């Protein structure tokens, strides 16, 4: 968290505090960020849901994480980090929304709070990215989709110990799930696009001030 925090601290300290909190001069955490605090609450919620549905305790298998490696280019480093946040928040929002559609009553209510948190995170990072990099909706969508696909492939390989899953034919049930997820991910972005139209440059400057990264545009891979 420390390296991404430094990127954001350089551009917009309030966003760094929202995500990573506050550190002292020695790198010790003084205050946990709102984003991290909310994310920490999601795991216990889904552990409880899993146990209630299956009668068993969830045996968590953590995914490996590709660490943030600085390239020495503050623009590129910050852009890649923000795009990675957009793709993960988009993915979480879509999955939680799909879960809510397939649940009712207390279960649906339990999922609603993590969903609200992820929607809030997605909106904040999307608006921040539009302000900081002056990217169009389609450029942000392109970057987020590319990162999301890479993330899904990475986790899929870990879960299946290889690429065999991509070589097997889909059953009717699996195909139905793929279509449902595709529809859900698409609808989230369609709704985000409608809201994105309200994010004019003047409005973003009113919210955040002058963007320091826009004055030195770079080519994004």
C-alpha positions, -999 to +999 in steps of 0.1 A: +000+000+000+029+023+007+041+028-029+006+035-044+000+058-014+031+078-025+018+081-060-016+095-049+000+117-022+020+135-049-011+142-070-040+145-045-034+140-007-070+136+000-073+105-023-041+091-007-057+095+027-090+079+015-072+049+002-041+043+023-046+065+054-019+086+071+017+076+077+044+092+098+079+100+086+090+065+093+063+049+072+042+037+102+005+038+097-012+064+119-047+062+104-063+035+083-079+048+051-116+047+046-112+025+015-090-001+033-113-001+064-144-009+042-125-035+022-115-053+054-151-055+065-161-074+033-142-106+040-159-113+074-193-107+058-188-132+030-172-157+054-204-156+075-226-159+044-206-189+032-209-206+065-246-200+068-252-214+033-229-245+035-226-252+072-188-251+068-162-226+075-146-210+045-111-221+039-096-191+022-070-195-005-054-161-010-045-150-045-010-140-052-006-102-059+017-087-084+035-060-065+037-024-077+071-018-092+081+018-099+093+026-134+106+060-124+078+076-144+053+091-120+027+095-147+028+059-158+031+045-123+001+064-111-020+057-142-014+020-140-023+019-103-055+039-108-065+017-138-059-014-117-082+000-090-109+008-116-108-028-129-110-044-095-138-021-082-157-027-115-153-065-110-163-064-074-194-042-081-205-065-109-200-097-090-219-084-059-247-071-081-250-106-097-250-122-062-278-099-051-299-108-081-296-144-072-305-139-035-334-127-014-342-116+021-315-115+047-289-128+023-296-101-002-295-075+025-261-087+037-246-084+003-261-049-002-236-031+020-204-044+003-221-036-030-227+000-019-191+003-008-178-010-041-201+014-061-188+042-040-151+032-046-157+028-083-173+062-086-145+079-066-117+063-086-134+069-119-139+105-112-104+109-099-089+092-130-109+115-153-096+145-134-060+134-131-054+121-166-081+137-187-089+103-203-121+099-222-147+073-212-136+049-239-099+052-230-106+045-194-129+016-204-102+002-226-076+004-199-098-011-173-110-039-195-074-048-205-063-049-169-094-068-158-088-096-184-052-099-173-064-101-137-090-128-145-064-149-164-039-146-136-064-158-110-079-184-133-044-200-138-039-201-100-073-217-094-069-243-122-032-249-121-030-241-158-049-229-188-070-261-192-101-242-184-098-222-216-096-254-237-126-272-223-160-269-239-186-250-219-217-267-206-251-251-210-250-240-173-215-226-176-225-207-208-255-193-190-233-180-162-208-165-187-237-146-204-251-134-171-217-121-159-211-105-193-244-088-192-239-076-156-204-062-163-217-045-194-247-029-176-225-015-148-203+003-174-234+015-194-247+030-162-213+045-154-212+060-188-244+079-182-230+093-150-197+100-167-214+126-189-218+148-159-181+149-153-171+179-173-136+194-170-150+224-153-169+203-128-139+181-121-117+212-115-144+225-091-142+192-072-104+186-072-087+217-085-062+218-113-049+184-123-011+183-122-008+152-144-027+166-174-001+191-183+023+164-193+003+138-213+020+105-221+014+076-244-005+049-224+004+013-232 
